Amino acid sequence: MLALERLGLDLAIGSIYSPLTSLRHEHISCLRAPIHYAPPQEILRVSEKKTKIAGSWPQNLVERHDERYGPAVKAEQRARNALYFADFFARNGVDHVHVHFANRAAHTAVFLKEISGIPFSVTAHGQDFMKDLGSDDLLREICAAAEFVAAETDYSRELLRQRCPDSACKNSPCLQRNRSRTFSSASSGHDESRAAHYQCWPAR
């Protein structure tokens, strides 16, 4: 995210959950964009009731995911989170969402795309899609809906290709470099007017 800001991209950083502790990565203080946290589920349930009264609750989408993947995926909660961020993104001019990890956050991004039309991409790590997500069928739907899927390792990339063969062409390696110059140097000739909105969810 620091490198993207140095390249002139305008970031909107959001998280479905607030941090449980005060522990933060040392580079977070260098980000220009503020981090926006969604309100707790109790408040989002109030918004859900209002949405249902207004007739904009995605009932068919919720029922479809409940039927396909079962109650464990908490489709109603995905819808609540997606509706909240759809409004937040619209107000902030976001035109693409990038999600960490390939778990509940990525499932929420599927709902977000269905509700708002905002495209998304996702970084998959390992435990997120191998264990936490709990459904290869849901993983295949996530990968099919994503613009691209970045993998942290070659092993994860190959496993994603095996589990999601129809989306294999979307999988690419994600190379991380921790040298300080990666974050501190920007192209002197970059036209910042081309900056795009980019959203990243630290997911839990």
C-alpha positions in Angstrom: 0.0 0.0 0.0 2.9 2.3 0.7 4.3 1.6 -2.8 0.9 2.3 -4.3 0.6 5.6 -2.6 4.1 6.5 -3.7 3.0 5.8 -7.3 0.2 8.3 -6.9 -2.8 6.0 -6.2 -5.5 7.3 -4.0 -6.2 4.6 -1.4 -9.3 4.1 0.7 -8.3 1.6 3.4 -11.1 -0.2 5.3 -11.5 -3.2 7.6 -14.6 -5.2 8.5 -13.4 -5.5 12.1 -11.5 -3.2 14.4 -8.2 -4.4 15.8 -8.3 -6.5 19.0 -5.1 -5.1 20.3 -2.9 -2.0 20.0 -0.2 -3.9 18.1 0.4 -2.4 14.7 2.9 -2.9 11.9 5.6 -0.3 12.0 4.9 0.9 8.5 1.2 1.7 9.1 2.2 5.2 10.5 3.7 6.0 7.1 0.4 5.6 5.2 -1.3 8.8 4.1 -4.8 7.2 3.9 -6.7 6.8 7.1 -8.0 3.4 8.0 -11.8 3.1 8.2 -13.4 0.5 10.4 -17.0 -0.8 9.9 -19.3 -0.4 12.9 -20.1 -3.5 15.0 -22.8 -6.0 13.8 -25.4 -4.6 16.3 -25.4 -1.3 14.4 -25.3 -3.0 11.0 -28.4 -5.1 12.0 -30.2 -1.8 12.5 -29.2 -0.8 9.0 -30.3 -4.2 7.7 -33.8 -3.5 9.0 -33.9 -0.1 7.3 -32.7 -1.7 4.1 -35.4 -4.3 4.2 -38.1 -1.7 4.7 -36.7 0.3 1.8 -36.7 -2.9 -0.4 -33.0 -2.8 -1.2 -32.0 -5.9 0.9 -30.4 -8.5 -1.4 -32.7 -11.3 -0.2 -32.2 -13.5 -3.3 -28.4 -13.3 -3.1 -28.5 -14.2 0.6 -30.8 -17.2 0.0 -28.7 -18.4 -2.9 -25.5 -18.5 -0.8 -27.3 -20.1 2.1 -28.6 -22.8 -0.1 -25.3 -23.4 -1.9 -22.9 -23.2 1.0 -24.9 -23.6 4.2 -25.4 -21.4 7.3 -21.8 -21.6 8.3 -20.9 -18.9 5.7 -23.2 -16.4 7.4 -24.6 -15.0 4.2 -26.7 -12.4 6.0 -23.6 -11.0 7.7 -21.8 -10.9 4.4 -24.7 -8.9 3.0 -24.7 -6.5 5.9 -20.9 -5.8 5.6 -21.2 -5.5 1.8 -24.0 -3.0 2.0 -22.1 -0.9 4.4 -18.9 -0.8 2.4 -20.9 -0.3 -0.9 -22.2 3.0 0.5 -18.7 3.9 1.9 -17.0 3.2 -1.4 -19.6 5.1 -3.4 -19.1 8.1 -1.2 -15.3 7.9 -1.6 -15.2 7.2 -5.3 -13.7 3.8 -5.1 -13.6 1.9 -8.4 -11.7 -1.2 -7.4 -11.4 -3.3 -4.2 -8.4 -5.4 -3.3 -9.0 -7.9 -0.5 -6.8 -9.8 1.9 -7.4 -12.7 2.4 -9.3 -15.4 0.4 -11.7 -16.0 3.3 -14.8 -14.2 4.7 -13.5 -10.9 3.4 -13.3 -12.2 -0.1 -16.8 -13.7 0.3 -18.0 -10.3 1.3 -16.3 -8.9 -1.8 -18.5 -11.2 -3.9 -21.6 -9.7 -2.3 -20.1 -6.2 -2.8 -19.7 -6.8 -6.5 -23.2 -8.2 -6.9 -24.7 -5.3 -5.0 -22.7 -2.4 -6.3 -20.9 -3.6 -9.4 -17.5 -2.6 -8.0 -14.9 -5.1 -9.2 -12.4 -6.8 -6.8 -9.2 -8.7 -6.7 -7.8 -10.8 -3.9 -4.5 -11.9 -2.4 -4.7 -15.6 -1.2 -2.2 -16.8 1.3 -2.6 -20.4 2.6 -4.7 -21.1 5.7 -7.3 -18.6 4.5 -8.5 -20.7 1.5 -7.0 -24.1 2.5 -8.9 -24.2 5.9 -10.7 -21.0 7.0 -13.0 -20.6 4.0 -14.3 -24.1 4.4 -15.6 -24.6 0.9 -13.8 -25.2 -2.4 -17.1 -24.5 -4.2 -17.1 -21.0 -2.6 -13.4 -20.6 -3.4 -14.2 -21.3 -7.1 -17.0 -18.7 -7.0 -14.7 -16.1 -5.4 -11.9 -16.7 -8.0 -14.5 -16.6 -10.9 -15.8 -13.3 -9.7 -12.4 -11.7 -9.0 -10.5 -9.7 -11.6 -7.3 -11.4 -10.6 -6.0 -13.6 -7.7 -2.5 -13.0 -6.3 -0.8 -15.8 -4.4 1.8 -15.4 -1.8 3.8 -18.5 -2.8 4.2 -20.8 -5.8 2.7 -23.6 -3.7 -0.4 -21.6 -3.0 -0.7 -20.5 -6.6 -0.5 -24.1 -7.9 -3.0 -25.3 -5.3 -5.4 -22.5 -6.4 -5.0 -23.6 -10.0 -5.8 -27.1 -9.1 -8.9 -26.2 -7.0 -10.1 -23.5 -9.4 -9.1 -24.7 -12.9 -11.6 -22.5 -14.7 -9.9 -19.4 -13.1 -6.3 -20.7 -13.4 -5.4 -17.8 -15.8 -6.2 -15.3 -13.1 -3.7 -16.6 -10.6 -0.3 -14.8 -10.4 2.5 -14.8 -7.9 2.7 -11.9 -5.4 6.3 -10.9 -4.9 7.1 -9.0 -1.6 10.3 -7.0 -1.1 10.9 -5.4 2.3 13.8 -3.1 1.2 13.1 0.5 2.3 13.6 1.9 -1.2 10.6 -0.1 -2.3 8.4 2.3 -0.3 10.5 5.5 -0.4 11.2 6.2 -4.1 8.6 7.3 -6.6 8.9 7.8 -10.3 9.7 11.5 -10.8 7.7 11.7 -14.0 4.5 10.1 -12.7 1.3 11.9 -13.5 -0.6 11.7 -10.3 -3.8 12.7 -12.1 -4.0 9.1 -13.2 -4.4 7.9 -9.6 -7.1 5.4 -9.0 -9.0 4.5 -5.9 -7.9 1.3 -4.4 -9.3 -0.5 -1.4 -7.6 -3.1 0.8 -9.3 -4.9 3.7 -7.2 -6.3 6.5 -9.5 -9.3 7.0 -10.3 -11.3 10.1 
